[in-house]
């Protein structure tokens, strides 16, 4: 008998839903994409509605609900922590308790109310780190694998090692709150003026501009690392267990400067501290993975949890050769827990046979909504946009490739939306990687974000060795690797001086390789390899660009602006296109050019973006 399981993550960070039927991942999506509230933590009503509609499932046909953690265990940790630090955490306690007593302790009631009277199936609560582990192992191409989960904190666990084989996962070892790689990294994110749970990407992007001058201070004062890969934080320096902040004045005294305020100038000491915590985080990740190798003996590794989105650490791990193969869940954060909970319930609790896909079973992480030509045209007409519709795919791809090759920035909307934080050719903004000013143009004119932020390349899988020192495929843009020596630029003396300048905008504009738009200052790139099976039409566009230019690489960044989630619907894409300085928008077979749009239409949408522009 067919079994359908709805997985849910909610109430903490990046709520999501997923439907698994007979082991097949039918649909998965984050709530933020529907509400347009970044990292929306509310109950994922919209994501659930989409997943059920796409999988043609009625609420009464759901056999089980699988929730991604155990709320009472998390509440237990919260209470114990407040008691341990009392009375210092009273303010934080007063803020947290009403939410818990009103909603977070009443998940069954909230879930049953959301699904309506027709739903009466069991609700299963899966431990947080088991949900993460399941999200990584069960879709992976491995029969057996070590599994490492690295995040901030679940119920109590912050780091865990497990082993997966066939349709079962066994937890072997874990590290408990408050000692956490994720929370350590977030503490530095906060101290350097970025937002916790979303600014970690900025910290990782900033790190290559600095020198790791503070590594010894961090390791000597903040950490006690054990031989078995575990560690303890010196909690005299951290305030996150009992306040609404991550760190206090002790951090400022340790490093000799005040916490940077958001949007203030980034100075050299900020870059150096970012570089230092990145080095420390990489060492901690490698330590844990060495221990996972030692106690499991496995040749393969699966990674999940928010720290698994640290692509630089992933690249170092891959380069270390600890494991023959590594597979990372593309939705490694809390959103992926919804999928993991559903998969764990299906395989391990129901003891169902697991069929292993040679690549993986994530469908390229294209698990979100897609839209029909009628829906797209209706949105275009509603705003009064001027557009063309192509009936010949080859002509569409050729025209788009030529626009990109001519220096135009293109919004690309095709097929199902991606599940997870990366745009993988479904909801992407594209540019020419050979352009020297593309990085700064995209950051300042399209994304409205810091100019130092790097952009990722999408590369045809077979062409990746021509440009990058990458040992295996990276289909989900989760590995940073060096640029090949053959395409690196020979810098003149003046350019070398600019690379040391404290003004980041000067460093950004130095042409460091034949592909300057995707080459970070440390000669690295966060790579997405694209093949025909996962890439679909996006793969064909890369081929068309290669035919036009001889280059099988595109700049690929997520289709959104600073402070907003990746676009979901055609209307989201149209608004983003009209409000920014994007040159062209391709929505399936429909194409809009900026120069063809009525001026009054552009003016109407410009005000939408003002709140996101940098000062």
N, C-alpha and C positions, 0 to 999 in steps of 0.2 A: 504493500500500500504506500502511495506517495506521501512524503512528509514535507510540509512547508513550515519553515521557521523564520520568524521576524526577529532580527537583532536590533537592539536599541542602545545607544549611549546618550546620556542627557545629564543636565543640571550642573556641569562643572566647566567644561571647555569643549567647544566644537561638537555640539550634539549631532547625531546622525542616525540613520536607519539603513538596514540591509535586509534583503529577502534571499534565503537559500532554499531551493527546492531540489530534493533528491541529490544533494551535494553540489548542485550547480548554482553559482552566484548569479541570480537573476537581475538584481538591481542594488545599488547603494548610492547614497547621497548625503551631503551635509546640509543641515537646516539653514545655515548662513546663506546658501545660494538662493534660497527661496525668499527669505525675509530681508535680505540685503544688509544684515547686521553681522559684521565680521566676528567670527568665532562665537556665534550665537549659542548660548548654553541652555536655552529654554527647551522644554519638551518638543521633540521634532515632529510636530503634527504634519507639517508640509512634506517633510522627507518621507514619513510613513505613507502618506497619501500617494505620493509619487511611486514609491516602491510597490505598493499594493496594486496600483493601477497598471504599472508597467508589466508586472508579473501576472496580471489578470486574476488577482486573488481577492476574495471577499474576506472580511474580518472573521467570519464564522468558519472559513476554510483554513485558518492558521492553526497549526497543531500545537505549536509552542511559541511563547515569547522568551527570548534570551536577553537578559539585561547584563551589561558589560562589567558590573562589579556588585559587591555586596554592601548595601548602604549601612547596615547596622555595624559592620566591621569598621567602616570608615568613620561612622559616628563615634564608635568606641575609641578610635585613635584620636579623634578631635577632643573628646572629653578628657582622656588621659593626659594629652599634651597641655591643655589649658590648666588642669590641676597641677601638673608638674611645674609649670611656669608662673602659677598664680602668685601675686595678683597682677603681674605685668601684662597678661593677655586679656584683661577685663574688657577693654574697648573692642578688640577683635571678637571676643566671645559674644558680646552684646549684638554685634552686627551679624554674626553667623547664626546664632540660635533661632531667630524668627524664621529664617529660610528653611532650616532643618525641620522645625516643628510644624511649619505650614505645609511643606511640600516634600522635602528630601527623604523623610522617613515614611512617606505614604506612596511609594512607587506603585504597588498593585492597584490602589484606588485610582491614581492618576492614569495609569495605563488602561485600565478597564473603562474608565470614563472616556478616554480618547478614542477607543476602538468601538464603543457603542454596545448596545444590548446584545448584539449577535455574537459577541466574543465571550467565551467561557472556558478557554483552554488554559493549561497550566502556565505559570510564569516562573522561569528559572533565573536564578541569580548566580552569575559566574564570577569568580574572583578576577579582579582587574588585570593582574599580570598573566593569568591563564588566558584571558580574552586576547591580550596582546600576543602571547605566544601562539595561540591558535590562529590568529590573523596572519602570522608570518609562516607557520609551518604547513598548515593544511592547503593553502593555495600554491605552495612552493613546488618545484619540480623534483623534490628529494623524497626517497623512500625513508631515509633515516638522516637525522640532522641534529646537531647541537642548536639550541635556541637561547638567545640572549635578549632579555628585555631591559631597556634602560630608559627611565623617565624621571619625572619629578617625584610623584608618589601616587600609589593606588590606595588600597586600604591602609596597609602598613608597609608593603614592599616598595622599594625604590629601584632595585636592581635584582634580576633573577636569572638563574641558569636552569635550563630544562633540556630534556632530550625528547625528540619526537621520532616515532617509528610506526610506519603504517598508518593506522587510524587512532593512535594513542599518543598522549603527551604526559611525561612524568616530570614534575618539579623536583629539582635536586638541591638547590641552594638559593638563598636570597639575602639581601641586605635590607635593613629596616630603617624607616624614618627615625630621625631627621637627616640621616647620612645618605646623600643622594648626588649623583653626577648632574642630574637635571636641575636640581635646586641650586647647586653650586654655580652652574653656568648661568642660571636665571638671576642669581644674586649679582653677578658681574654685569649682566644685561641691564638690570635695574640701576646699578651704580654708575654705569656709563651713559645713562639717560635714555635708554630705550624701554619700550613697554614689555613687561614680563608676559610670556606665553605667545608673543608675536614678534618681538624685537630680537630674538635670538639669531634670526637670519642676518640681521644687520650687523650684529656683533661678529658673526662668522665672516661676513663680507669685509668688515673693517680690519680684521686681524692681519691680513697680509701687508697692510700699510705700515705696521709697526714692527718693533723688535721685541723679542721675548725677555725684556729686562727684569720682569718681576716674577719669573718662574720660581726662583729659589725662595722668595718671600712667601709665595702661595704655598709651596710644598712644605716649608719649614714651620710656618705659623698657622696655616689653615687646615692642614691635612696630616693624618697619621695613616700611612699606607702599609698594609700587611703583606706578608709573603704570599698569601693565598689569593691575592687580587682584591680583597675587600679593603675598606678604608673607613676612617672615622673623620668627621669634620670637627674642628674646634669651635664649638657652639658659642664661645665667648664673643665671636665676631659676627654671628648671624642672628637676626631678629625675626625671621619668618615664622617660627613656631608660635609666636605670641603677639605679633603686631601686624599691621596692614602693610608694612614695608619689609624689604628683604634683608637690609643691613642698616646699621646706624653709624654713629660717630667713630666706632672702633675701626671701621674700614678706612675712613678718612685719615685717621692717625697712622694706620699701618702703611698706606701707600703715599701719604704726604700731600694729598690734594683732595678738594671737596668733590662730592658727588656732582657729576655733570647734570645740568637741568635739560630737559628735552628741548631740542631745537637750538641750544647754545652751540657755539663754535666747537668743533672737534679739534683738540690739540694733540701734540705728539704723545704726551703721557697717556692720553685716552687710547690712541692706537697701540702703544706699547703694552698697555694692560690687556687690551683685547687680544693681542698676539700671545701674551703670556697665558691667559686662561684657556685659549685654544690649544696650546701645547700641552698644558696640564690635562685638559679633558681628553685629548688624544691618548695620552699615556694611561689614564685611568681606564678608558675603553679597551685598550690593548691588554691591560692587566686582567680585566674581567674575561676577555675572550681567550686569553692564554689559559686561564683556569677552566673555562668551558671546554677547551680542547683537551686538557689534562684529565678531567673527570668523566668526559663522555667518550673520548677517543674517536669522535666522529670526523669524517673528512669534510662535511658540509656544515655551513652555519646559516641560520635564519636570524634576522634582526627585526625588532619592533620596539615601540615606545618612542616618545618624542625625541630622545637623544639620537635615535637611529636616523633622523633627518639631518644630522650634522654630516654633510657630504664630504667634508675635508677629512674628518676622522674615518669615515668609511673608506675613502681612498687610501689612507695610510694602512688601514686594516687589510685591505685587499693586497696592497703592495708587500705587506709583511710575510705573505705566504703561509700564514698559520693554517688556513683552510684551503682546500682545493677549489671550492665553489662557495660563493656567498649570495644569498637572496634576501632582499630587504622589502618589507611590506610597503608599497607606495603610499598608503594612508597609515603611517606608523603612529600618528598621534591618537588622541582619544576617539576620534571619529572611526578609526579602524577597529576600535574595540567592539563596535556594533556588529561588524562583520565577523570578527573573531568569536564573539559570544555565540552567534548563530552557527558557525562552523563547528565549534566545540560541542554544542548541544547535538548537532547532527551526527558527527563522527564518533565522539567519545561517549556521550551519554546514551545515544541510541545504538551505538556499536555498529554503524553502517560501514560498508566496504568503501575504501578510498581509491578512486581512480586518479592516477597521477598524469598530469599533462607534461609533455616534454619541455615546453617553455615555462608555463605556469598557468593557473586557471583564473587569472585576474582579468582576462579579456582586454589586456592593455590598460587596465584601470578605467576604461570607458564604460562606466556603469550607471551614469546619470541620464537625464532626459535628452531626447532629440526632438526636432520639430519639423513638421511637414511644410511643403511649399506654400500651402494655403495659409498656415499660421504665420509664416515669414512675410508673405506678401500683405497680409492683413495689417501687420505691425508697420510695415513700410508705408502703406497708404495712410495709416492713422496719423503719422507725423508729417506727411506731405513730402517725403524724401524722393529725390530723383534717383532712379536705379536702372540697371540693365539686367536682363535675365539671359543666361547662357544655356543653350540646349546641347552644346558640344563640350564635354568635359575637357578634352584635349586643348581646345581653344581657351577655356577658362584658366587652365593651369599655365599655359604658355603666356597669356596676358598678365596673370598675377606674378609669375616669375620675372617677367620683363619689368614690371613696375618695381619690384623689390630690387632688381639689378640696377635700376635707374635711380636708386637712393630713396625710394618711397617707403613709408612705414605702413604696414598692412595689418588690419585686424582680421583674424581668420577664425571662422565659426563653422565647425563641420562635425556632423555626427553626434554621438552621445557625449555628454559632459564628463570630464574626468572626476574620479573619486580620489580625494587627497589634495594636498596643497600645491601640487605641480601641474602646470599647463603642459600637455603632452601632444599638442597638435589638434585638440578639439576646441579649446577656447584660448587661443594664443594671439599675441602680437608679434609680428615677424619683421625682420630687417636684414640688411646685407652685412655679413660679418666682416667684409673687406673694407668697410667704411671707417675712416679714422674718427669721425665725430658721431657715429651712430649711438655709442653708449651714452654720451652726455645728452644728445638730442632725445633719446628715448626716456632717460631719467627725468629731464627737466621739462620737456614739452609734452610728453605723453603720460608718464607714470606719476609725475609731480612728486618726486622723492629725491633723496640724497644722491648727489652726482657720483659718489664713490661706489654705489651699489653695482656689482657686476651683473652681466647677463650671460645666460647659458646658451651653448650651441646645440642645435639638433643636427645630427650627422647621419648620413646613410651608413648602416652598419658595416657594409663592406669597405667603406672609405675611412672609417675611424682610424685605422693604423697609419694612414697618411698624415694625420694631423695631431694625434694624441698618443701618449704612452699609456695605453689602457689595455689591461690583460684580458678583459672579458666584456661582454655586452653590458650596457647601462640603460635599459629601456625606460626606466622610471626617473631618470635625472637625479640619481641619488649618490653619485660618485664623482668626486673631483680628482682629476688626473693632470699631469704636466702636459704642456704643449710640446710637441716634438721640436728638437733642436733645428731640424731642417727648415722650419717656417718661422723661427725666431729672428727678430731684427737685430742687426748690429747697431747698438746705440752710440751716437756721437757723444763727445764730452758734455756738451750742453744738455743733451737729453738725459744723460746719467745724473747730472746735477738736479734736473727737474724731478727725477724719480726719488730724490731725497728731500724734496721741498715739503714743508709742512702744509702747504696749500694743496689739498687733495685734488682740486680741479685741474691743477697743472700736471699732476701725475697721471690723471685719467686720460689726458689728451696726448700723451706720448705714444707713438706708434710702436708697440712692442713686438708685433709679429705680422705675418701676412694676413692674419684675421684679428685685427686690433679690437673690434667690437666685443669679442668674447674672450680676450686674453686678459686675465687679471694681472695685477702688478707683480705677483709672484710667479708669473708664467704658468698659470694653471687655468683650468676651466671646469665648470660643472656640466657634465656631458649627458645628453640623451642620444642614444643610438636608436635609429628608426629602421625597421624592416617592413616588408610588405604585409606580413600577417597582422602585426599590431598596428601598423601605421595607416593602412587604408589610403584615403585620398591625400593625406599629409605626406606619405611616402612618395606618392606620384608627384606632388609639388616639389619635393626635394630633388627628384629626378629631373623635373622640368627646369629647375634653377641650375642644376649641374649642366644640363644641355645648353643653357643660355650663357653660362659663365665659366664652365669648367670646374666649378667649386660645389662640392656636395654637402655644404654646411649652410644653415640659416641661424640667425639670432632668434631665439624663442623665449619670450617672457609671457607671463600670465596676462590674460585679457581682463585687466582691471586698472584702477588708479589707486593711489595711496589711500588707505583707510577703508576701501571697499572690498568685498569678496569678488572672486572671479565671476564673470558674467554667466548667467544661466540661460535666459530666454533671448529670443531675437530682439525684443524691446530693450533689454539690458545692454545688448551689444550696440544697438543703434544709438542709445543715449550716450554711451561711453565714446563712440566714434564722433558724434556731433559735438560733444562737449570738450574734446581734446583737440590736438593738432595732428591727429592721425590722417594719413593721406587717402587711404582706400579701405573699404570694408567689404569682405567677402563672406556672405552668409549662405552657405550651401551653393546654389547656382545663381544667387543674386549678388550684384556688385554695385557698390556706391563709391563715387569719387568725390573728394572734398570740393574740388573746383567746380563740380556740377550742381552743388547744393545751393538753394536759395539763401541769400545772405540773412534774411529774416529768420530762417530756420536755424542757422548756425548761432545767431545772436540769442535766440530763445533758449538754447541749451548751454551756452557758455556759463551762465550764472550757476548752473548745477555743479560745476567743478571748482568754483572759487574757494570753497572751504578746504580743499585738499592741496592747494598750492603751498609751496614752501615760502617762507618770508624772504 
